[in-house]
Amino acid sequence: MSSRRAVVSVLTVLVAVMFSSFAFAQTAGGTPRLTLVEPLKDFGTVAKGEKLDWNFVVRNTGDADLHILAVRPACGCTVAEYDKVIKPGESGKISAHVDTSTFSGPSSRGITVETNDPNTPTAQLTIHAIVKPYVEAFPAGFLRYNMIQGDTEVKSVTMYTEETEPFEIVRAEVPGDYVKVDVTKIENEAERVKQGRTGQAQYRLDVTVGGPTAKIGPLADRITIVTSSANQPEYTLNLSGVIRPSYKVVPTVLNFGEVSTGGSTVQNILISSNSMRAPGEFKVTKVESGSPNVTAEAKPTEVPGEYEITVKLADNAKAGALDSNLRIFTT
């Protein structure tokens, strides 16, 4: 028998032994069995914005440890915690949470459970509810902004309700000082929206976003509107969009590479305004180099609000590595 065939034979024996050991373990140690006490939790009709929390009970009706290998919630549902090992005859739990502030109407949110039960390796849990918006915003419950850092922008929505009890906006809780909300009760009938109960109070919310404290980058925040509604005391107004820097620099890093001493090298940087309204108001006032071996000079191009910065390596630059910065002063 060749050595290769002998190795294959040994591997075959080992695999057979492993399967035999596994079969013996299953026979001797038993088999776990997943039993879901209530796989579907129906909350009925709930107010929009209500937080739904529920503990699904999981029983092990087998005679070996039940291992919950993974719990995968669908979109709109989160799992706070779950018991990973459940002894035979005992029960565990899977804690689920659903925030209804982002949807309305009939809604089902699923959770996939993966276990070591050979007969039920996967199972499904479901939270169902009919989400009713007692308080709503027109035209929508979100506001989108696209602005330059330092600028401000105002968007407006109208808040209304279907309830019969007197409706008031108590206050608006903002995520930071870069958001301001002005609330005005609508007195002019012509300014009211057609939604909501006839004769019920409506409010216009003017939401100002921006200013010097607004951070550059994607905008994804929430405003909590506290109301007098008994069914929906809080309404979430979502903010989205982007806050862009007031100017852009291309490129942001210069690499002269390896150069010979005594030979000057020149590279250029473009810096330009991001403002669409008044780009010509943007100016580069001064450029400072952090190294005596590098000089820089800024000149405006033919494009309003754009400057070309010429960066030059000195002819008498000393040999060795060069690592420095430029400071660009603007309006």
C-alpha positions as CSV (number, residue, x, y, z in Angstrom):
1,M,0.0,0.0,0.0
2,S,1.4,3.4,-0.9
3,S,2.0,6.0,1.8
4,R,-0.7,8.3,0.3
5,R,-3.3,5.5,0.4
6,A,-2.3,4.7,4.0
7,V,-2.9,8.3,5.0
8,V,-6.3,8.3,3.3
9,S,-7.3,5.1,5.1
10,V,-6.2,6.5,8.5
11,L,-8.3,9.7,7.8
12,T,-11.3,7.6,6.9
13,V,-11.0,5.6,10.2
14,L,-10.7,8.9,12.2
15,V,-13.8,10.4,10.5
16,A,-15.7,7.2,11.3
17,V,-14.6,7.3,14.9
18,M,-15.7,11.0,15.1
19,F,-19.1,10.3,13.8
20,S,-19.5,7.3,16.1
21,S,-18.5,9.4,19.1
22,F,-21.0,12.1,18.1
23,A,-23.8,9.5,17.7
24,F,-22.9,8.0,21.1
25,A,-22.9,11.4,22.7
26,Q,-26.3,12.2,21.3
27,T,-27.6,8.9,22.5
28,A,-26.0,9.0,25.9
29,G,-26.4,12.8,26.6
30,G,-29.7,13.3,25.0
31,T,-31.0,15.9,22.5
32,P,-32.0,19.6,23.2
33,R,-35.5,20.6,22.1
34,L,-36.6,24.2,21.5
35,T,-40.1,25.1,22.5
36,L,-41.4,28.7,22.1
37,V,-44.2,29.5,24.6
38,E,-45.5,32.4,22.6
39,P,-43.8,32.9,19.3
40,L,-46.1,35.8,18.3
41,K,-46.8,38.8,20.6
42,D,-49.6,41.0,19.4
43,F,-49.7,44.4,21.1
44,G,-52.9,45.4,19.3
45,T,-53.3,49.2,18.5
46,V,-50.6,51.4,20.0
47,A,-49.7,55.1,19.7
48,K,-47.0,56.0,17.3
49,G,-43.8,56.6,19.2
50,E,-44.6,54.0,21.9
51,K,-41.7,51.7,22.8
52,L,-42.7,48.0,22.7
53,D,-40.7,45.7,25.0
54,W,-41.3,42.0,25.4
55,N,-39.6,39.0,26.8
56,F,-40.2,35.9,24.7
57,V,-40.0,32.7,26.8
58,V,-37.9,29.9,25.4
59,R,-38.2,26.4,27.0
60,N,-35.9,23.4,26.6
61,T,-38.1,20.3,26.6
62,G,-35.3,18.1,25.6
63,D,-32.7,16.2,27.7
64,A,-29.5,18.1,26.7
65,D,-28.4,21.7,27.0
66,L,-30.1,24.0,24.5
67,H,-27.7,26.5,23.1
68,I,-29.0,29.7,21.5
69,L,-26.3,30.3,18.9
70,A,-27.6,33.6,17.4
71,V,-30.5,36.0,17.5
72,R,-31.0,38.1,14.4
73,P,-33.6,40.9,14.6
74,A,-35.2,42.2,11.4
75,C,-35.2,45.9,10.5
76,G,-37.0,48.0,13.1
77,C,-36.4,45.6,16.0
78,T,-33.6,45.2,18.4
79,V,-32.6,42.5,20.9
80,A,-31.4,43.7,24.2
81,E,-30.3,40.3,25.6
82,Y,-30.9,36.6,25.6
83,D,-30.0,33.5,27.5
84,K,-27.3,31.6,25.6
85,V,-27.6,28.2,27.4
86,I,-30.8,26.7,28.7
87,K,-30.7,23.5,30.8
88,P,-33.1,20.6,30.2
89,G,-36.5,21.4,31.7
90,E,-35.7,25.0,32.3
91,S,-36.8,28.3,30.5
92,G,-34.9,31.2,29.2
93,K,-35.8,34.5,27.6
94,I,-35.1,36.7,24.6
95,S,-35.7,40.4,25.3
96,A,-36.9,42.4,22.2
97,H,-37.5,46.1,21.7
98,V,-39.4,47.9,19.0
99,D,-39.5,51.7,18.5
100,T,-42.7,52.7,16.7
101,S,-41.7,56.3,16.0
102,T,-40.7,55.6,12.4
103,F,-43.7,53.8,11.0
104,S,-47.5,53.7,11.0
105,G,-50.3,51.2,10.4
106,P,-50.1,47.4,10.7
107,S,-46.5,46.3,11.4
108,S,-44.8,42.9,12.1
109,R,-41.2,42.8,13.2
110,G,-39.5,39.4,13.2
111,I,-36.6,37.8,15.1
112,T,-34.8,34.7,13.8
113,V,-33.4,32.4,16.5
114,E,-30.6,29.9,15.7
115,T,-30.1,27.0,18.1
116,N,-28.4,23.6,18.4
117,D,-31.7,21.7,18.3
118,P,-31.2,19.3,15.4
119,N,-35.0,19.3,14.7
120,T,-35.4,23.1,15.0
121,P,-32.2,24.8,14.0
122,T,-34.0,28.0,13.3
123,A,-37.2,29.5,14.7
124,Q,-39.1,32.7,14.2
125,L,-40.4,35.2,16.8
126,T,-42.7,38.1,15.8
127,I,-43.9,41.3,17.4
128,H,-47.1,42.6,15.8
129,A,-48.9,45.9,16.3
130,I,-51.1,48.4,14.6
131,V,-49.4,51.8,15.0
132,K,-51.8,54.7,15.2
133,P,-50.5,58.3,14.8
134,Y,-52.6,60.3,17.2
135,V,-50.3,63.2,16.6
136,E,-48.7,63.9,13.2
137,A,-46.7,66.4,11.2
138,F,-47.5,67.8,7.8
139,P,-46.0,67.5,5.2
140,A,-43.8,64.8,6.9
141,G,-42.2,63.8,10.2
142,F,-38.7,64.5,9.0
143,L,-36.8,67.6,7.8
144,R,-33.8,67.5,5.4
145,Y,-31.0,70.0,5.4
146,N,-28.1,70.6,3.0
147,M,-25.9,73.5,4.0
148,I,-22.5,75.0,4.5
149,Q,-21.0,75.0,8.0
150,G,-21.8,78.4,9.6
151,D,-24.9,79.0,7.6
152,T,-28.5,78.5,9.0
153,E,-31.5,77.1,7.3
154,V,-35.2,77.1,8.4
155,K,-37.7,74.3,7.6
156,S,-41.3,74.3,8.8
157,V,-43.9,71.6,9.6
158,T,-47.5,71.8,10.9
159,M,-48.4,69.6,13.9
160,Y,-52.0,68.4,14.3
161,T,-54.1,65.7,16.0
162,E,-57.2,63.6,15.6
163,E,-58.1,63.7,19.3
164,T,-61.0,65.5,20.8
165,E,-59.2,66.7,23.9
166,P,-57.5,70.2,23.8
167,F,-54.2,69.9,22.0
168,E,-51.1,71.8,22.9
169,I,-47.4,71.7,22.2
170,V,-45.7,71.8,25.6
171,R,-42.1,72.1,24.5
172,A,-39.5,70.9,22.0
173,E,-36.4,69.1,23.2
174,V,-33.5,69.6,20.7
175,P,-30.3,67.6,20.3
176,G,-27.9,70.6,20.6
177,D,-27.6,74.3,20.5
178,Y,-27.3,74.2,16.7
179,V,-31.1,73.4,16.5
180,K,-33.8,75.9,17.4
181,V,-37.5,75.4,17.3
182,D,-40.1,78.2,17.3
183,V,-43.6,77.1,18.0
184,T,-46.6,79.2,16.8
185,K,-50.3,78.4,17.3
186,I,-52.0,78.8,13.9
187,E,-54.9,81.3,14.3
188,N,-55.5,82.1,10.6
189,E,-57.8,79.5,9.2
190,A,-56.2,79.9,5.7
191,E,-52.9,78.7,7.2
192,R,-54.3,75.4,8.6
193,V,-53.7,72.1,6.9
194,K,-56.6,69.9,5.9
195,Q,-55.4,67.0,8.0
196,G,-56.5,66.5,11.6
197,R,-59.8,67.0,13.5
198,T,-61.9,70.0,12.4
199,G,-61.7,72.8,14.9
200,Q,-58.7,71.3,16.8
201,A,-55.6,73.4,17.4
202,Q,-52.7,73.2,15.0
203,Y,-49.2,74.5,15.4
204,R,-46.5,75.6,13.0
205,L,-42.9,74.6,14.0
206,D,-40.1,76.6,12.4
207,V,-36.9,74.5,12.8
208,T,-33.6,76.4,12.4
209,V,-30.5,74.2,11.9
210,G,-26.9,75.4,11.6
211,G,-24.6,78.1,12.9
212,P,-21.0,78.0,14.2
213,T,-21.6,75.0,16.5
214,A,-23.0,72.7,13.8
215,K,-20.6,69.8,13.1
216,I,-19.4,69.0,9.6
217,G,-20.7,65.7,8.2
218,P,-23.9,63.7,7.9
219,L,-26.9,65.1,9.9
220,A,-29.0,62.4,11.7
221,D,-30.7,63.7,14.8
222,R,-34.1,63.9,16.5
223,I,-36.2,66.5,18.0
224,T,-38.7,65.3,20.7
225,I,-42.0,67.3,20.6
226,V,-43.7,67.0,24.0
227,T,-47.5,67.4,23.6
228,S,-50.6,67.4,25.8
229,S,-51.9,64.3,24.1
230,A,-52.8,61.5,26.5
231,N,-52.3,58.8,23.8
232,Q,-49.1,60.2,22.2
233,P,-47.4,62.6,24.6
234,E,-44.2,62.6,22.6
235,Y,-43.6,63.0,18.8
236,T,-40.3,62.4,17.2
237,L,-39.3,64.9,14.4
238,N,-36.3,63.5,12.5
239,L,-33.5,65.7,11.1
240,S,-31.4,64.4,8.2
241,G,-29.0,65.8,5.6
242,V,-25.4,67.0,5.5
243,I,-23.4,69.9,6.7
244,R,-20.5,70.6,4.4
245,P,-17.3,72.5,5.1
246,S,-17.2,76.1,4.0
247,Y,-14.3,75.3,1.6
248,K,-12.5,72.3,0.1
249,V,-8.8,71.7,-0.4
250,V,-7.3,69.4,-3.1
251,P,-5.0,67.7,-2.4
252,T,-4.7,67.8,1.4
253,V,-1.2,66.1,1.3
254,L,1.8,66.9,-0.9
255,N,4.5,64.4,-1.4
256,F,7.7,65.7,-3.1
257,G,9.1,62.2,-3.2
258,E,12.9,61.8,-3.4
259,V,14.6,64.9,-4.9
260,S,18.2,65.9,-5.4
261,T,19.7,68.7,-3.3
262,G,20.0,71.9,-5.2
263,G,17.0,71.2,-7.4
264,S,13.8,73.1,-6.7
265,T,10.4,71.3,-6.9
266,V,7.0,72.9,-7.3
267,Q,3.5,71.5,-6.5
268,N,0.1,73.2,-6.5
269,I,-3.0,73.1,-4.2
270,L,-6.5,74.3,-5.1
271,I,-8.7,75.7,-2.3
272,S,-12.2,76.9,-3.2
273,S,-15.5,77.9,-1.6
274,N,-18.3,75.5,-1.2
275,S,-20.9,78.2,-1.1
276,M,-23.3,78.4,-4.0
277,R,-24.8,81.7,-3.0
278,A,-21.7,84.0,-2.8
279,P,-18.5,82.1,-3.6
280,G,-16.7,85.3,-4.4
281,E,-16.8,86.3,-0.7
282,F,-14.4,83.6,0.1
283,K,-10.7,84.7,0.1
284,V,-7.4,83.4,1.1
285,T,-5.6,86.1,3.1
286,K,-2.3,84.4,4.0
287,V,-0.3,81.2,3.8
288,E,2.4,80.3,6.3
289,S,4.9,77.4,5.9
290,G,6.0,75.4,8.9
291,S,9.5,74.8,7.4
292,P,12.2,77.2,6.1
293,N,12.7,74.7,3.3
294,V,9.2,75.3,1.9
295,T,7.6,78.5,0.5
296,A,4.0,78.9,-0.5
297,E,2.1,81.7,-2.3
298,A,-1.7,82.0,-3.0
299,K,-3.2,83.6,-6.1
300,P,-6.9,83.8,-7.1
301,T,-7.9,81.9,-10.2
302,E,-10.5,83.0,-12.8
303,V,-13.1,81.0,-10.9
304,P,-14.8,83.1,-8.1
305,G,-13.8,81.9,-4.7
306,E,-11.0,79.7,-5.9
307,Y,-7.3,80.1,-5.1
308,E,-4.2,78.2,-6.4
309,I,-1.4,77.8,-3.8
310,T,2.0,77.3,-5.3
311,V,4.2,75.3,-2.9
312,K,7.9,75.3,-3.7
313,L,10.8,73.3,-2.2
314,A,13.8,75.7,-1.6
315,D,16.9,75.3,-3.8
316,N,19.1,75.2,-0.7
317,A,17.0,72.7,1.3
318,K,19.1,70.5,3.5
319,A,19.4,66.8,2.8
320,G,17.1,64.5,4.9
321,A,13.4,63.9,5.5
322,L,11.0,66.7,5.3
323,D,7.7,66.6,7.2
324,S,5.9,69.9,7.7
325,N,2.5,71.8,7.4
326,L,1.0,74.7,5.7
327,R,-1.3,77.1,7.5
328,I,-3.9,78.6,5.2
329,F,-5.8,81.7,6.5
330,T,-9.2,82.5,5.0
331,T,-12.1,84.8,5.4
